[in-house]
Structures are given as structure tokens and as C-alpha cells.
Amino acid sequence: MSTAEKPLRQSVSLPARVARRVRTLARAQKVSANRVLVELIESGLEAKERERKHFLELADRLTVARDPAEQARIKEELARMTFGD
């Protein structure tokens, strides 16, 4: 979180098991549970953005690929990303 951004209070309910893991991480890192949650959310959002960019890059590669084997490989990877393994 940037220091220039004004914090926005947000209430979130966590399953007990997740809350315990967050508190354990916070104690291990000697930071607040709030800081751990912010870092986890930021890293999750960044991961989603990387996944989206990778998907779009694959879609672009599929449109220019001429080799049927390469097209099939890209289609399989796109399907895996969309529907899971």
C-alpha cells in the first residue's frame, strides 16, 4: 500500500483456520495481522494480473501461430487456464 493512499476500513470475515494462519504469520514476521492481510491481498491481486496478461499473450500467440501442433499446444494451455486441469 502506498503511503500516499488513504487507508479505507474494510470488514472481512475469515474462517477460523485462515485467521489462525494469518495470526501465526503476523507473529513470525513481527507485524500486525492487518499488515499480513494487506500483503496477501496485494500479492494475490498481482498474481491475478500476471495470469490475465499471460492468458492474453497466449491468445495473441494463437492468432499468429501457423503450426498446427503449436496451435494445439496453445489451445490446451488456454483450456487448462480457463477450466483447470
Secondary structure, DSSP 8 states (H G I E B T S, - for coil): --TTS----------HHHHHHHHHHHHHHTS-HHHHHHHHHHHHHHHHHHHHHHHHHHHHHHHH---HHHHHHHHHHHHHHHH--
